Amino acid sequence: GAVVSQHPSRVICKSGTSVKIECRSLDFQATTMFWYRQFPKQSLMLMATSNEGSKATYEQGVEKDKFLINHASLTLSTLTVTSAHPEDSSFYICSARQDLNTEAFFGQGTRLTVV
Amino acid sequence: KQEVTQIPAALSVPEGENLVLNCSFTDSAIYNLQWFRQDPGKGLTSLLLIQSSQREQTSGRLNASLDKSSGRSTLYIAASQPGDSATYLCAVEGRYSTLTFGKGTMLLVSP
């Protein structure tokens, strides 16, 4: 299957700082990328959908000013958690797909801990 | 709003057993359904994708079925192995190409 690389896999940061997570599709061009968040023993919850070259669409309850998403190219999307707080500690996973009705491939995830 | 439920939440079986994981969804207007495997602290690995027009898909020891009208899917794992131990997630794709996930079934296969 296609490869989606997510970096970093783990990050610990202090409250109030910002953290950037990268998601790259290595062997295909992803017109759409998705960002999910997973709290312990919970489902993956979609945070936002981003299409290359346009603004991301955020799900209800997700603060767009706090979770900045950039999808500047067909192979790279970034999620920046700004002014992180301990409640932002979670497992963040990106997903990419080439086009509609194709499989969604997932990155390895990023474990964010805010202290 | 689409809701996806997976039963059981956890399952422990001895090696060699055949097993069935269940997934149900409330809105039958889906484009496809996908089964994933998630290892602890890791990302997701896609196992099988079933388009809404299909009834089942097979890959090796895995077989997934889809009954869209009743809102159900099953993942059948034949001759389970310890390496199959993981959390299995089912997700349905609806409008805007977004996936709605279940909470998963945590499977433990003991030697």
Interface residues (C-beta under 8 A of the other chain):
Chain A: G1 V4 Q6 T32 F34 Y36 K41 Q42 S43 L44 M45 L46 T49 T57 F91 I93 S95 R97 L100 N101 E103 A104 F105 F106 G107 Q108 G109 R111
Chain B: V4 Y31 N32 Q34 F36 G41 K42 G43 L44 T45 S46 L49 Q51 L89 A91 E93 Y96 S97 T98 L99 T100 F101 G102 K103 G104
